Amino acid sequence: MPVPPVWPPDPVEGTDRVELGGVVADVYQAGDCRVRRVTYPPGYRWSTHLQPVVGGEWCNHTHVGFLVSGRIEGRYSDGCEFSHVAPTPVLLLAGHDGWVVGDEVATFIQFDCEGETASRLGLPEQHRH
């Protein structure tokens, strides 16, 4: 059984802390992009915790990085599902809902260019078949 995590996680020195909808992010600005440690608590779900804050039917951000702890699952607007168990690289295109599975905190090291991540990395703007 996993050891219960400390919540919220200790801040990362040299970053700006952002807390929104139950998510804690330590953000380091690197030129036009950001490196973020994003921490999701057990029981977190985008459509339950963040959608009421930011609006929209689906998460409209592309996420690129490494899941270093925990397990996340989710579904795209077209019904495709995903599941990632740490440690693993992760690419989630816009148009998804996601949630933490189990009792472990999900920690994601994310690289983003704010609203331009998909276009700057040459990725599709939305998940589609």
C-alpha positions in Angstrom: 0.0 0.0 0.0 1.5 3.4 -0.9 2.6 5.8 1.8 0.1 8.7 2.1 1.5 11.7 0.3 2.1 15.1 1.9 -0.6 17.4 0.6 -0.1 19.9 -0.7 3.4 19.1 -1.9 6.3 21.3 -0.8 7.0 24.1 -3.2 9.9 23.8 -5.6 12.5 26.6 -5.0 12.8 29.0 -7.9 9.3 28.4 -9.2 6.0 30.2 -9.0 3.3 28.2 -7.2 -0.2 28.2 -8.8 -3.2 26.4 -7.3 -6.4 26.0 -9.3 -9.3 23.6 -9.0 -7.4 21.3 -6.6 -4.3 21.1 -8.8 -0.9 22.4 -7.5 1.6 23.5 -10.1 5.2 24.8 -9.6 6.0 26.8 -12.7 9.4 27.8 -14.1 9.4 30.2 -17.1 11.9 29.1 -19.7 11.9 31.7 -22.5 8.5 31.5 -24.3 7.7 28.2 -22.7 7.2 26.8 -19.2 8.4 23.8 -17.2 5.8 22.7 -14.6 5.6 20.2 -11.9 1.8 19.6 -11.8 0.5 17.6 -8.9 -3.0 16.0 -8.8 -4.4 14.6 -5.6 -6.1 11.2 -5.3 -9.7 11.5 -6.5 -9.0 14.4 -8.8 -11.0 14.6 -12.0 -10.8 17.4 -14.6 -14.6 17.5 -15.2 -15.4 17.6 -11.5 -12.7 19.9 -10.1 -11.4 22.1 -12.9 -14.2 22.4 -15.5 -16.4 24.4 -13.1 -13.5 26.9 -12.8 -12.3 27.2 -16.4 -15.4 26.2 -18.3 -15.7 24.2 -21.6 -16.9 20.7 -22.2 -13.4 19.2 -22.4 -9.9 20.1 -21.3 -8.7 22.3 -24.2 -5.0 22.1 -23.5 -2.3 19.8 -24.9 -0.1 18.2 -22.2 3.4 17.0 -23.0 5.8 15.6 -20.4 6.6 12.7 -18.0 4.3 11.2 -15.4 6.7 10.5 -12.5 4.2 9.2 -10.0 0.7 7.8 -9.9 -1.7 6.7 -12.5 -4.0 8.8 -14.8 -6.8 7.7 -17.1 -9.2 9.5 -19.3 -11.3 9.8 -22.3 -11.2 12.0 -25.4 -14.4 13.6 -26.8 -14.5 11.0 -29.6 -14.7 8.2 -27.0 -11.0 7.0 -27.2 -9.6 6.2 -23.8 -6.1 6.5 -22.4 -4.3 5.1 -19.3 -0.8 6.0 -18.1 1.1 4.5 -15.2 4.3 6.2 -13.9 7.0 6.3 -14.9 6.1 7.1 -18.5 6.2 9.9 -21.1 2.7 11.3 -21.8 1.1 13.2 -24.7 -2.5 14.3 -24.2 -4.1 16.3 -27.0 -6.8 18.9 -26.4 -10.3 17.6 -26.1 -10.1 15.2 -23.1 -11.2 14.5 -19.6 -8.8 12.9 -17.2 -8.6 11.6 -13.6 -6.3 10.1 -11.0 -6.7 6.4 -10.3 -6.0 5.0 -6.9 -4.6 6.5 -3.7 -1.3 7.8 -5.0 -0.7 11.5 -6.0 -0.1 11.9 -9.7 2.9 14.0 -10.4 3.4 15.2 -14.0 6.5 17.2 -15.3 5.0 19.2 -18.1 6.5 21.3 -20.9 4.2 23.8 -22.4 4.0 27.0 -24.5 0.7 28.1 -22.8 -2.0 28.1 -25.5 0.4 27.4 -28.3 1.9 24.0 -27.2 0.3 21.9 -30.0 1.2 24.3 -32.8 4.7 25.0 -31.5 5.4 21.2 -31.2 3.8 20.4 -34.6 1.0 18.4 -33.0 -2.7 18.3 -34.0 -4.8 21.0 -32.2 -7.4 18.3 -31.0 -7.5 14.5 -30.7 -9.2 13.2 -33.8 -9.2 10.0 -35.9 
